[in-house]
Amino acid sequence: MDILSAIRLFFKEEKEKNIAVALSGGADSMALLMGLYILKDELSIDLSAMHLNHCLRGEESDRDEAFVKEICSRYKIPLCVESADVGAVAQQNGISTELAARQIRYDFFERNAKGLVATAHNADDNLETVIYRLTRVTGINGLCSIPERRGIYIRPLLCCTREEIEVFLKENNIEYVTDSTNLTDEYTRNRIRHSVIPVLRELNSSVAESFYQTAKMLKEDRDYLEMVAEQEFSLRFDGEKLSVKDFGLLSNAISSRVSALFLEKLGFEVNNYCIKGVTDLCVKAEGRFQIKDGRMLRVSKGFLMAESDEIPTFKTEIVKQTVSEIKINGKIHNLFLKNAIDCDKIEGSLIVRTRNSGDSIAFLHRRVSKPLKKWMNEEGINTSDREVWPVISDDKGVVWVYGGGVDKRVCPDENTKFIYRVFSEKTGGK
């Protein structure tokens, strides 16, 4: 599609009229700038430009800045310019030059944009991006590649090929500068552009246009799957936790998207590792999964939820009392029974500790003893919390556990004279 037709089609339904072009001075961005300039009155847009000097190519970077200043001055297009030492930032933060440049560039745009920012990505860029992603693990979103709109960013030339851009530049005698780094194979994208794309064009001279149409079909499929996933998510999510009932019956295309929505809603990082981990956890319907930032998710009683970052702390005291001190109307109230130990039924001495492997307890209302591990599972106690959960034992075994109460072996009865009263409270954490 020719440049002006592409821009007209793109802006047919665009209501925002304040458009700033991300202007490098290269062929693509100059085609976009001048295309919008030619159509600005027809489209009723307020046109401006933004240029970031990355300071990576010495005199050449300064040449580009001077060029865009001259062009914008010539056509009376408002221009915002900044400089940033991208190389120094990359070194200071231990990241690649490409990543540092991207972060600084988008920060520059978002600080200075008064409306939308138009970037000059085209159909060839789209194809190069997908090939790059195919060398890694990618899903349908990765294959859909560069979106036409995302937040404040718009890409009016996404349906145009680089060849069509070059024709437009030549026909309209539009000047531009060339970034010398684009001519080398130093960067991965350049290697794809110079070595891979030419081979694909030998198979299909219109490969960029073909992929653009393919991407449109993939987006339709993706949008439908996301709609179904959002419906499923809304049925399962209550604002804090997610029901995992019959999660394994969902197709992976839906379950993985539900997992992604859960991560997004709770403010977790959304990536392939986290999505797979959460999906597997929900299908299993038990256990825990640690997100890369150290936070934890767990499934308990049929629901997926986030664990608090804080491990609780407890204060536990044992006080000896007479039975008369806890009697109400001549009887020991059940409220006290839960935390009262008959002194005469103790084997050896009492100690306050945490759970040991093999510990079990038999509560008064239970016929048989139960492993503490199983009881904690039933109560939904976080695995990390179990390491600090208060337990009291004598020489024979566990006689009390926080939140559960006293073992029936040491529970007071009508013959009890003295008791050990347990006072335990959570003093920190969640």
C-alpha positions in Angstrom: 0.0 0.0 0.0 1.3 3.5 -0.8 2.2 5.7 2.1 -0.5 8.3 1.9 -3.2 5.7 1.5 -1.9 3.8 4.5 -1.9 7.0 6.6 -5.4 8.0 5.5 -6.8 4.5 6.3 -5.1 4.5 9.7 -6.5 7.9 10.7 -10.0 7.2 9.5 -11.1 6.3 13.0 -8.4 8.1 15.0 -9.9 10.9 17.3 -6.6 12.1 18.8 -5.3 15.0 16.7 -2.1 15.8 18.5 0.5 13.6 16.8 4.3 13.6 17.5 6.5 11.6 15.1 9.4 9.7 16.7 11.9 11.2 14.3 15.4 9.6 13.9 16.0 11.2 10.5 16.2 7.9 8.7 14.2 6.8 5.7 11.2 5.3 7.6 10.7 8.1 10.0 11.1 10.8 7.4 8.5 9.1 5.2 6.1 9.1 8.1 6.8 12.7 9.0 6.4 14.0 5.5 3.4 11.8 4.8 1.7 13.3 7.8 2.9 16.8 6.9 1.3 16.4 3.4 -2.0 15.2 4.9 -2.1 17.3 8.1 -4.7 19.7 6.9 -6.8 17.0 5.4 -6.6 15.0 8.6 -6.9 18.1 10.9 -3.9 17.0 13.0 -1.4 19.1 15.0 1.9 17.7 13.9 5.2 17.7 15.9 8.4 15.7 16.1 10.6 14.2 18.8 14.3 13.3 18.5 16.6 11.6 20.9 20.4 11.8 20.4 21.7 8.5 21.7 25.3 9.7 21.6 26.4 6.3 20.4 27.9 7.2 17.0 29.9 10.4 17.8 29.8 12.9 15.0 27.2 10.9 13.1 24.7 11.2 16.0 25.2 14.9 16.1 24.7 15.0 12.3 21.4 13.3 12.7 20.3 15.8 15.3 21.3 18.7 13.2 19.5 17.2 10.2 16.1 16.8 12.0 16.4 20.3 13.4 17.0 21.7 10.0 14.1 19.7 8.5 11.6 20.7 11.2 12.7 24.3 11.0 12.2 24.3 7.2 8.7 23.0 7.5 7.8 24.8 10.7 7.2 21.5 12.6 7.6 21.9 16.4 10.5 19.7 17.5 11.5 18.3 21.0 15.2 17.2 21.3 17.1 15.6 24.1 20.5 13.8 24.4 21.4 10.8 26.5 24.6 8.9 27.0 23.1 5.5 26.3 26.5 3.7 26.4 27.2 4.9 29.9 23.7 4.0 31.1 24.0 0.5 29.7 27.4 0.0 31.4 26.2 1.4 34.8 23.1 -0.9 34.8 24.8 -4.0 33.3 22.4 -4.2 30.4 22.8 -4.3 26.6 23.1 -1.1 24.6 19.9 -2.0 22.7 17.9 -2.4 25.9 19.3 0.8 27.4 18.5 2.7 24.2 14.9 1.4 24.2 14.3 2.3 27.8 15.7 5.8 27.5 13.9 6.4 24.3 10.5 5.4 25.6 11.0 7.4 28.8 11.8 10.4 26.6 8.6 9.9 24.6 6.4 9.5 27.6 7.7 12.5 29.4 7.3 14.8 26.5 4.3 13.5 24.5 1.2 15.7 24.6 -0.9 13.2 22.6 0.1 10.2 20.5 3.6 9.2 19.4 3.8 7.9 15.9 6.6 5.5 15.2 7.6 4.4 11.7 7.6 0.6 12.1 6.7 -1.1 8.8 5.8 -4.5 7.4 9.5 -5.4 7.1 10.1 -4.5 10.7 7.1 -6.7 11.6 8.6 -9.7 9.7 12.0 -9.2 11.2 10.5 -9.0 14.7 8.7 -12.3 14.3 11.7 -14.1 12.9 13.7 -12.8 15.9 11.1 -14.1 18.3 11.0 -17.5 16.5 14.6 -18.0 17.6 13.3 -18.0 21.1 10.1 -19.4 22.7 7.0 -17.4 21.6 3.3 -17.9 21.4 0.5 -16.4 19.3 1.1 -12.9 20.8 4.7 -13.1 19.6 3.6 -14.2 16.1 1.1 -11.3 15.9 4.2 -9.1 16.3 4.0 -5.3 16.5 0.6 -3.9 17.3 -0.8 -1.0 15.3 -1.7 0.7 18.6 -0.4 0.3 22.1 -1.0 3.0 24.7 0.1 6.3 23.3 2.0 4.7 20.5 0.6 4.3 17.0 2.2 2.8 13.8 0.5 4.1 10.7 3.0 2.5 8.3 2.7 -1.0 9.6 1.1 -2.2 6.4 3.7 -0.6 4.2 6.9 -2.4 3.0 10.3 -0.8 3.1 10.2 -0.8 -0.7 7.0 1.2 -0.8 8.6 3.7 1.7 11.7 4.1 -0.6 9.4 4.7 -3.6 7.6 7.4 -1.7 10.8 9.1 -0.6 12.1 9.1 -4.2 8.9 10.3 -5.8 8.7 13.2 -3.3 12.4 14.1 -3.2 12.5 13.6 0.5 15.9 13.7 2.2 17.0 11.4 4.9 20.1 10.2 6.7 21.5 6.7 7.1 22.5 5.1 10.3 25.8 3.4 9.6 25.2 0.7 12.2 22.2 -0.5 10.1 24.8 -1.4 7.4 26.7 -3.9 9.6 25.8 -7.3 11.1 26.8 -6.2 14.6 23.2 -6.4 15.8 20.9 -9.5 15.6 18.1 -7.6 13.7 20.6 -6.5 11.1 21.7 -10.1 10.5 18.1 -11.1 10.0 17.6 -8.1 7.6 20.7 -8.8 5.6 20.9 -12.6 5.6 17.5 -14.1 6.4 15.0 -11.9 4.7 16.7 -12.0 1.2 16.4 -15.8 1.3 12.7 -15.6 2.1 12.2 -13.1 -0.7 13.7 -15.5 -3.1 10.8 -17.9 -2.1 8.2 -15.1 -2.1 8.9 -11.6 -3.3 5.9 -10.4 -1.3 6.8 -12.1 2.0 6.4 -9.0 4.1 2.9 -8.3 2.8 2.0 -12.0 3.1 3.1 -12.0 6.7 1.2 -8.8 7.4 -2.0 -10.5 6.3 -1.1 -13.7 8.2 -0.6 -11.6 11.4 -4.1 -10.1 10.9 -5.6 -13.5 10.9 -3.6 -14.6 14.0 -4.8 -11.5 15.8 -8.4 -12.4 15.1 -7.8 -15.9 16.6 -5.9 -14.4 19.6 -8.7 -11.8 20.3 -11.3 -14.6 20.4 -9.2 -16.7 22.7 -8.6 -13.8 25.0 -12.3 -13.0 25.1 -13.1 -16.6 26.1 -10.3 -16.6 28.7 -11.6 -13.3 30.2 -15.1 -14.8 30.5 -13.6 -17.9 32.3 -11.5 -15.7 34.5 -14.4 -13.5 35.6 -16.3 -16.7 36.7 -13.3 -17.9 38.8 -11.8 -14.8 40.3 -13.3 -13.0 43.3 -10.8 -10.1 43.5 -8.2 -12.0 45.6 -8.3 -15.7 44.8 -9.0 -17.9 41.8 -11.0 -21.1 41.8 -9.1 -24.0 40.4 -12.0 -26.4 40.2 -11.8 -28.5 37.0 -8.9 -26.3 35.8 -7.4 -29.3 34.1 -10.5 -29.6 31.9 -9.8 -26.3 30.2 -7.8 -26.2 27.0 -4.3 -25.0 27.5 -5.0 -22.1 25.2 -7.6 -20.9 27.8 -6.0 -22.0 31.0 -2.7 -20.3 30.3 -4.5 -17.1 29.5 -6.5 -17.3 32.7 -3.2 -17.8 34.6 -1.8 -14.7 32.8 -4.8 -12.7 33.8 -4.4 -13.7 37.5 -0.7 -12.7 37.5 -1.6 -9.4 35.9 -4.4 -8.6 38.3 -2.2 -9.3 41.3 0.7 -7.3 40.0 3.1 -10.1 39.2 5.4 -10.3 36.3 3.7 -12.0 33.3 6.1 -14.2 31.3 6.2 -17.7 30.0 7.9 -19.1 33.0 5.3 -17.7 35.4 2.3 -18.6 33.2 3.4 -22.2 32.9 4.2 -22.5 36.7 0.8 -21.1 37.7 -1.1 -23.2 35.1 0.6 -26.4 36.3 -0.1 -25.5 39.9 -3.8 -24.9 39.1 -4.1 -28.2 37.3 -2.4 -30.0 40.1 -4.8 -28.2 42.5 -2.3 -28.2 45.4 1.1 -26.9 46.3 3.0 -23.7 45.9 4.9 -21.8 43.2 7.5 -19.2 43.7 7.5 -16.2 41.3 10.9 -14.9 40.2 10.7 -11.8 42.4 10.5 -14.1 45.5 6.8 -13.9 46.1 4.8 -17.1 46.5 1.5 -18.4 45.1 -0.3 -21.4 46.6 -3.4 -23.5 46.1 -5.4 -24.1 49.2 -9.0 -25.5 49.6 -9.6 -25.2 45.8 -8.3 -21.7 45.4 -5.1 -20.1 44.0 -3.9 -17.1 46.1 -0.8 -15.1 46.8 1.0 -15.6 50.0 2.2 -12.7 52.1 5.9 -11.8 51.8 6.2 -11.8 55.6 6.7 -14.8 57.8 4.7 -14.5 61.1 6.2 -14.4 64.5 4.6 -15.6 67.7 4.8 -15.0 71.5 3.9 -18.1 73.6 3.8 -18.3 77.4 2.8 -21.1 79.8 1.2 -20.0 83.1 0.3 -22.4 86.0 -3.1 -21.8 87.4 -5.7 -23.5 89.7 -8.8 -24.9 88.0 -10.9 -22.5 90.1 -9.3 -19.6 88.2 -10.8 -20.7 84.9 -14.2 -22.0 86.1 -17.4 -20.1 85.2 -20.4 -21.0 87.3 -18.6 -23.9 88.7 -17.5 -25.4 85.3 -14.5 -25.1 83.1 -15.6 -23.2 80.0 -14.9 -24.8 76.6 -13.1 -21.7 75.6 -10.5 -22.3 78.3 -10.3 -26.0 77.6 -8.8 -25.4 74.2 -5.6 -23.9 75.8 -5.5 -25.6 79.2 -3.2 -28.5 80.0 -3.8 -30.8 83.0 -0.5 -30.6 85.0 -0.9 -34.1 86.4 -1.1 -35.6 82.9 2.2 -34.2 81.7 5.0 -36.8 80.9 8.3 -35.2 81.9 8.5 -31.4 81.1 6.9 -29.0 78.7 8.8 -27.3 75.9 7.6 -24.7 73.3 9.0 -25.6 69.9 8.0 -25.9 66.2 6.7 -29.0 64.4 9.0 -32.0 64.0 8.6 -34.7 61.4 6.2 -37.4 62.6 4.4 -35.1 65.1 0.7 -35.9 65.6 -2.2 -34.7 67.8 -5.6 -36.0 68.9 -8.0 -33.2 69.6 -10.8 -33.8 72.1 -13.5 -33.9 69.4 -11.5 -36.4 67.3 -11.5 -40.2 67.8 -8.0 -40.7 66.5 -4.7 -38.8 66.3 -3.8 -36.9 63.1 -0.4 -36.0 61.8 0.3 -32.3 62.3 1.3 -32.1 58.7 -2.1 -33.3 57.6 -3.9 -31.0 60.0 -1.9 -28.0 58.7 -2.8 -28.9 55.2 -6.5 -29.0 56.1 -6.2 -25.6 57.8 -4.5 -24.1 54.8 -1.4 -23.0 56.8 1.3 -21.8 54.4 4.2 -24.1 54.1 6.7 -21.4 55.0 4.7 -20.5 58.1 4.8 -24.1 59.4 8.5 -23.7 60.1 7.6 -21.1 62.9 4.2 -22.4 64.0 4.1 -22.9 67.8 3.8 -26.4 69.2 4.1 -27.5 72.9 5.2 -31.0 73.7 6.1 -33.1 76.7 8.3 -36.2 76.7 5.6 -38.3 75.1 4.6 -36.0 72.2 2.6 -33.0 71.2 0.2 -31.7 73.7 -0.9 -28.4 72.1 -0.7 -26.6 68.7 -1.5 -23.0 67.9 -4.9 -22.6 66.3 -5.8 -26.2 67.1 -5.8 -26.6 70.8 -4.9 -29.3 73.4 -4.4 -33.1 72.8 -7.1 -35.0 74.6 -4.4 -37.0 76.5 -3.7 -33.9 78.6 -7.1 -32.2 78.5 -8.5 -31.2 82.0 -11.4 -33.1 83.5 -13.5 -33.2 86.7 -10.4 -34.4 88.7 -8.1 -31.7 87.5 -6.6 -29.4 90.2 -3.9 -27.5 88.5 -3.5 -26.5 84.8 -0.9 -25.0 82.6 -2.7 -22.2 80.7 -1.2 -21.4 77.3 -1.2 -17.8 76.1 -0.1 -17.5 72.5 -0.5 -14.7 70.0 0.8 -13.7 66.6 3.1 -10.7 67.0 4.2 -10.0 63.5 3.9 -11.0 59.8 0.6 -11.6 58.1 
